[in-house]
Amino acid sequence: MSPQASAAAAQPTATRFSRRRFAVLLVFGVYPLITGLLYLIFPLTEGWVLWQRTMVIVPIMVVSMIWGLIPFVQRTFRGFLNPPVG
């Protein structure tokens, strides 16, 4: 094997993170998460105004996304999110 061929074989294939694909996957993850939270929170906050309900839901949603959904999507769909450049 020539030195150029072995250098090319040792070099990893360039990839590019696809924000569009990441956004689509997050939509599929966020939709059931927020729907479930709404079903859970609304009966417990009956009579509250919308901004108060939102104040309860947002921290739960953010924590779920940062430490749950986003790492799961990045780990599970690594190949799909980082297609080869070229």
Wavefront OBJ file of the C-alpha trace (Angstrom):
o trace
v 0.000 0.000 0.000
v 1.391 3.405 -0.932
v 1.934 6.105 1.727
v -0.801 8.278 0.186
v -3.335 5.429 0.271
v -2.555 4.558 3.880
v -2.800 8.241 4.882
v -6.166 8.541 3.120
v -7.409 5.359 4.778
v -6.330 6.587 8.216
v -8.045 9.932 7.754
v -11.682 9.910 8.986
v -14.439 10.869 6.594
v -15.519 14.480 6.994
v -19.023 14.953 8.363
v -21.255 17.935 8.875
v -23.856 18.303 11.633
v -27.325 18.677 10.096
v -29.374 21.200 12.034
v -32.398 20.508 9.843
v -32.359 16.794 10.695
v -31.775 17.575 14.373
v -34.753 19.954 14.403
v -37.029 17.346 12.806
v -35.999 14.704 15.344
v -36.555 17.127 18.234
v -40.055 17.912 16.977
v -40.866 14.199 17.177
v -39.481 14.096 20.709
v -40.862 17.379 22.031
v -44.427 16.840 20.819
v -45.191 13.783 22.985
v -43.235 15.257 25.890
v -45.163 18.545 25.966
v -48.484 16.795 25.309
v -47.892 14.442 28.235
v -46.913 17.340 30.493
v -50.055 19.239 29.559
v -52.242 16.224 30.361
v -50.434 15.857 33.688
v -50.304 19.534 34.745
v -53.695 20.850 33.591
v -55.825 18.820 36.033
v -53.488 19.795 38.890
v -53.663 23.498 38.014
v -57.364 23.877 37.348
v -58.385 27.507 37.745
v -54.849 28.851 37.166
v -54.244 31.408 34.445
v -52.179 30.388 31.415
v -48.951 32.138 32.457
v -48.973 30.285 35.789
v -49.387 26.918 34.106
v -46.611 27.818 31.677
v -44.364 28.763 34.596
v -44.756 25.201 35.933
v -44.339 23.427 32.590
v -41.324 25.307 31.173
v -38.721 24.278 33.795
v -39.820 20.644 33.551
v -39.636 20.813 29.755
v -36.205 22.464 29.691
v -34.676 19.990 32.155
v -36.209 17.071 30.234
v -34.762 18.339 26.974
v -31.273 19.264 28.210
v -30.576 16.122 30.248
v -32.873 13.652 28.517
v -34.194 14.235 25.029
v -31.250 16.016 23.366
v -28.544 13.597 24.580
v -30.770 10.658 23.606
v -31.336 12.025 20.093
v -27.646 12.861 19.585
v -26.484 9.436 20.789
v -29.145 7.371 19.021
v -29.125 9.201 15.681
v -25.412 10.146 15.499
v -24.968 8.783 11.956
v -28.154 10.389 10.671
v -27.294 13.777 12.212
v -23.716 13.811 10.886
v -23.891 12.825 7.211
v -20.654 12.649 5.220
v -19.634 15.819 3.402
v -19.188 15.465 -0.275
l 1 2 3 4 5 6 7 8 9 10 11 12 13 14 15 16 17 18 19 20 21 22 23 24 25 26 27 28 29 30 31 32 33 34 35 36 37 38 39 40 41 42 43 44 45 46 47 48 49 50 51 52 53 54 55 56 57 58 59 60 61 62 63 64 65 66 67 68 69 70 71 72 73 74 75 76 77 78 79 80 81 82 83 84 85 86
